[in-house]
Amino acid sequence: MTSYRTRVLLDVECPLCKGRIQLTLGGAEEQEHPPQPQVNREQLAEQLSKYANDITVSRQPDGAKVVKPTHFLGDQRFKEISAIIKQLGGTYKSAGKDSCWVVPA
């Protein structure tokens, strides 16, 4: 299993006093990340078929699936669809009318 170190170092100047501030974000401990599940069009369509009237599914050139709402979903449907997409390794991209979920190839 692959492990990754999550650590970000920042050197920031205070806008008020012009002093330097050094920040460390994340920990030095190793974190294990499980591999992302492989998603095929059939699996995605099967799990999201309940919402066929609420979403469209398309494919990007890199193979990722893009799921867009066709109308306002309301809180409950949005949460249900988000839970399915998250199980498939996807994330929500908030961008106003261009908001969508993206499921990696």
Steps between C-alpha positions, in 0.01 A plus 500: 500500500625847412539757774528875464631779719266794531687819590492853366747768605409864454705815558254791528554872558263668746329789319486710819847469654691359197633221723563152355279214613587138426209257493496123478174352380423131529692244694827326443342162566449263212147447380382205298254566220301211357502475121210668323243252372482453124168628372342394175199658329273205587579516872447875507175476303369219721558686825366829366208361296258603775587862414477472120264798476719712728850465349698458180818293478773574248862402450805726483788428259710370792232238576354672807122501533321833550162492673294820475161577649232589245310716749504601866522174698407613846690400812398133523565399138826695494623311809395162357677560168807639677523188718496272193759712317726503808484118521616492140800720583349819357485856627265796463624808315306812595492745208157662490306378195801288400506308830541126462636182651812350345578130527860419402566243229 
